[in-house]
Amino acid sequence: MTRISKIDIELAQDGDAKALESLVRGIQDRVHKLALRMLADPNAAQDATQEILIRIVTKLSTFRGDSSFETWTYRVATNYLLTARKIIANDPGLSFQMFADDLLSGIADEQIAAPEEHVMLNELRLKCTMAMLLCLDREHRAAYVLGDVLEFEHGAAADVLDITPGTYRKRLSRARARVQDFTAKTCGLASPAAPCSCRKRLPAAMAVGRIGSSPSSDLSDMPRFAEIQALASQTQTDLVAAKLQRATGPLRSPKDYAADVLKLVEPPG
């Protein structure tokens, strides 16, 4: 998150349009990344990002500095992602078994597997990595995204979720164990003996339209697929899942929300 000074926040709270626009622009990438990792759907993440930014602007007068502005921003964002009716209604209700069955139903043999270094392998890896977390319920997903993906300290993550540090540690531990177990058993990047690999899965993903002929996202800042393979092979088994979840690049917001958000809300004051 771009560092936002206390003076900038106070100016924005007083209705300074330039300061408010700068504030929104300073937080939008982080809000979008959180929304995308929680929802695993680019379109839904864009909608959620705008709704969250509107909430932040309209609630800005309530920020008193009791916590850092970053923590407060993530608290508003996470609360929306956990409680908004639209989010709850569209939650796919996946389980790890359902996801594994879906992956393994479309595994090609070596003769028709996709070639190495194909740009679409990275898009497939990204989508699979994000979809995997949909198998966690929203509360455990939020704990995992904050702790193992965004690498929040436990105390800060607990503050964001408004739970005790002890409760947060238990929630993160359960989520981490489930993600690690699934990754080790299923993902060929994590374990050579696992049944699924991006190369074997790509033909089926393309056939059903989950991966197009060109990437649906800007992957230019993402590590190359070969780099991810090397990273996984050199990482301790219990850390592979988290490393793969973090290897996404910045996942920047695809649009500048500042002007649009300010048109939709009255300046605070």
N, C-alpha and C positions, 0 to 999 in steps of 0.2 A: 504494500500500500504506500503510495506517495505520502511522504511525511506532511501532515497538515498541522500547522502551528495553532497554538491557543488563540492567537490574535485572529487568524483566518476563521476559526470556528466562531468566535464571538461576532465577527463582522457578518458572517453568514446568518447567525442567529438573529442579528439586528436587521436582516433583510437586504443586505448588500448583494445585489444580483451577481456582480462579478465574482465575489468571494464564494457565493453559493454555487455558481457554475464551476468554479475551480475545485470546490470540495467534491461535487458529484464526479467530476472527471478524475479526481484523485483516488476515488474508491471503487469506480465501476469495474475495473479489471478483476479485483479481488472478489467482489460480489458475484461477478459472472463465473469465475472459476469455481467458487463454492457451489453455486446453483447447478453448474454443469456436472460437477462430481456427485451431487446429491440426486440429480434427475436423469443423467445420462442421455439426455435428449436435447440437441442444440436449439430447437425451436422453443421447447418448454423452458429451457434455461434463459433464453432471451426474454421471454415474457415475464419470467420470475424476476430477472434482474431489474427490469423496468419497474415492476411492482414494488420490489424491495427498495429501490432508490427513491421512489415516491414516498414510501413509508419513512425512510430516513430523513428526507427533507421535511415532511410534515411533523415528524416527531423531534426535529432537531432542537426545538426550544426546551425539551425535557432533558437534554444532556447537561449534566451538572459537573462532570469531571470526576465523579467518584471512582470511575475506572478509566482506562485509556480510551481514546476515541476509537482506536482499532477494535478493542474488545466490545465496545458499545455497538459499533457497526456490525460486527459479526453476530452479536446477540440479536439485533433486530432482524438480520438476514436469516439466521438459523431458526428463529421463532416463526418467521413466515414459512420457511420450507418445511417445518414440522407441523404447522397448524392450519395453513390455508386450505379451505375446502376444495379448491380446484386441484391442489397438489395431492391431497388425500384421495380424491375421487379418481385421479389418473395414475395412482400408484399401481404398478403391474402385479404386485403380489407374487413375485418370483420366489422360488426356493433354489438352493444350490443343486438339488437333484433335478429339478426342472431345467435349469440352465445347463447342467452337464448332459442331460438327455438331448437337448436341442443341439449342443455343440457336436456331440458324437454321432448325431443322425446325419451329419453332412461331412464326413471325413473322406477325402479322396485318397487313393493309393499313390505311391511314389511316382508312378508313370505320368499322372496328370496333375500332380501338385504344382503350385505356382513356383516360378523361378525365384532364386534368392535375390535380395536387394530391390525387389519390386516395390514401388512407392505405396501401393495399396496394402502391402503387408503391414506397414506402419499404421495406416488408418484402421485396419482390422484389429490390430493389437490394441490401439487406443479404445475403440468401441467395446471390445471384449473386456478390457480392464475396467472400464467404467460400468458396463452392464453387470459385471460380477457383483458390484456393491449393491445393486438393486435386490439381491438375494437376502440382504440384511434388512430388518425392519428399520423404519426411519430413525428411531432413537439410537440404535446401535450403528447405523450408517453414519449419522452425524458425529458420533464419538470417534469412529474410525477415520472419517475424512479429516476432522480437526487434528487428531493425534498422529496418525500414521501417514496421511497424505500432505496436509498443510504443516505438520510438525509443530503444533502448539505444545507448549509446556502443559503438564496435566492441570496445574492450578488455573492457568488462563483458560483452558478448554472447559473446565468445570464452571468457571465464571461465565463464559459465553452461554453455556447450557443451563445456567442457574441451578446447578446441583452441587452436592458436596464433592470434594476431591476423591473421597473414598468411593462414592457411587460412580464417579466418572472412571476411576481406575478399573473397577469391576466391569463396567460396561465396555470399556476399550479392550480389556483382556478377553472377554467373550467374543467380541467382534473380530479381534485379531486372530484368535484361535480358529474361527470358522473360515476366515479368508485364507489363512496360511494352509489349513488342511485342504481346502478346495484347490488352491493353486498347486500344491505339491502333488495332489492326486491326478490333476487334469491337465495342467499347462505344460506343454513341451519346452517352453522357455525355462521353467523352474526345474523340471526333471526330464532328462532324456527318455525315461521310461514311461512318461505320461502319454496317454493316447491321443491328445489333441495337439496339433501344431498349427501355426499360422499358415504355413505353406499348404498343408493338407485341408485346412478349413476354407481357405480363400475361394476356391471354385464354387462351392455351395453358397457362400455368402454373396458372391457376385450373381449367381443364378437367381436368388430370391430378392435381389435388389438392395441388400443391406450395405453393400459396397459397390460404388459406381465405377465407371471407367476412369474417373478422375476424383481426387480427394474432395470430400465435402467440407473440409476444414483446412485452414492454413497450417500446414505441418512443417513449415520452413525452419522453425526454431526447435523442433523436436529432434532428439537424438536419432541417428540413423538406425535402421532395424538391426544391422550387424553390430552396432555398438551396444544395443540392448541385449543381444545374444551374449556378447562378451561379458557385459556387466552381470548378467544372471549366472553365467558359468563361474564367475570369480567371487560370488557372494555366498555367505553362509546360508544354509538351507532355511533357517528360521527368519532370515531377513529378506529373502528373495521377493516375497509377496509385496512388502512395503516398497522395496526398490522399484519393482515393476509398476506399482501404482503411482509412484512419484515421477516416473520417466515419461512425462507427457508434454514437456515444454510449458510455457507460461499460460497457454489457453486464454489468450487475451480476448477481451470483449470484441465481438465483430463489428460493433458500431459505437459511436459516441452518443451516449444517452443524455448528456447534459442539457442540450437545448430542448430536446423533446420533453424531458422531465419537468423542466422549469415552465414549460407551456401548460403543463397539466396540473400544476399545483400553485397555490397562492404562496408567495414568499412568507416565511415565518416571521413573526415579530409581535 
